[in-house]
Amino acid sequence: MQKFISSIAVLLVITSGVFGQNTSDKHSRSLNFTSTIGKAQGAFAGSYIHNWRIGARKRLDIGVGGRWTTYVGLKKDFLTAGPAKYTRSFTVPFIIFFAGQEEQNFDTLTVQRPLTHSLNAMINIGYRVSPKWYAGFNIDVIGVSFGRKSSGIFTSNGTTQTEPKAKVAPFNVLLTGDHDRGTLNSEFYLRYQIANRWAITALYQFLFVEYQTTNLEQRFMDGTTNDRFRNKANNVGLGISYLFN
């Protein structure tokens, strides 16, 4: 918890320095905290977002910020994370979302007690539906992760082996779909302003979490090896926001 509070404080100082303290009807800033839950897993996140209000009516927001995400799970399956040419039927960035999955190339790393922390730069897009209601989407872009090492069960071609020390992938970058690396958080959310500075949020979270093996590797038919495995968490949750303006 102390690391969490310290990191948020540093994030606020850095972001405030970059964007300055001037606010107007052309800008908005918010501090956001969310909690989500899924099947045998959950996440907590804190973020700071600086938006630019766009358009004649200033209803559309485009912004940037920083986010800390903590993920925890119990006996979660992490599937082959890439390279994308082995996991998808085609690999064109962005369009890769519509590609078929090459499941015959998937191995599984079942991590017994995954726990990760990530600090990422993020982008945000939002729209003011009314003075009280606001809808948006945000996604992590680049950052770093660390967390608990854990034992795991590595399953390949029906054969299981023990991985004694799976570790959190340390580097995160958004490259779209199975090109992505590391832990990346994204949210679709609907926010309602309950007071002058406060709002509550309902959200759907799509969270990539990545672990790496340290003793075992997956081997593809051409001899290429892989040590990266990904859990794609689909969580729902609630949040609270402090609105600076």
C-alpha positions, 0 to 999 in steps of 0.5 A: 500500500505504501508503494501504491500511495508513493507511486500515485503521488509521484505520478501526480507531480510529474503529470502536473508539471507536464501539463501545468495548473491552468484549467478552463473550459478547454481542459478537464482533469480528474483523479480516478480510483476503480475496483473490478472483479472477475472469475477468481481475479480482480484489479484495483487502479488509480489514474490521473487524466488531463483532457482537452475539450474539443468541438464547438460544444466542448463535449468531446474529450481527448486526453492523456494520463498515467495509471497504476494497476494492481491485479490479483488472481488465484490459479489462473491460466495464462496462454501463449502470448506470441509472437502473433504470427503463431497465435493469429491467422493474420497479423496486420496491426489493429485488424488483428482483432478480427483474426482467427486464433491458432489454438493448436499453437497455444500452451498454458501456464497456470500461475498459482498466485499471480500478483502484478503491479503496473505503471503505464501512460494512458490515453482517454477518449470521452463524451459528455452525454449531459451535464451529469452523464459522461461516457468514455474509453481509456487504454494503457500505452506504455510502462513497466510492471513488477510483482510476485513470482509464483510457481506454475504448471506448464502444459504443452501437448498434453504434458505437464511440468512444474515451473518453479518461478514464473515472473511478471513481464517487466515491460509494457507496450501497446502494439494492438492485439497479440502484438502487445507486450506486458500488462495493459489495462483498458476500460469502457466506462459510464460516469455520473456526477453526484456532486460538484467535484465527485462522480461515480463510475460503472465500468467494463475492464479488459486487462492483459496480464503477462507472466514469463517462465524462467526454467521452461520454454514453449517450442514451436514446430520451426524451433522458435521458442516462447517464454511469454504467457498472457491472461486476458481478464474480462472484469466489471466494477465500480469507481469514484472520481474527483473532478478538478474542474 
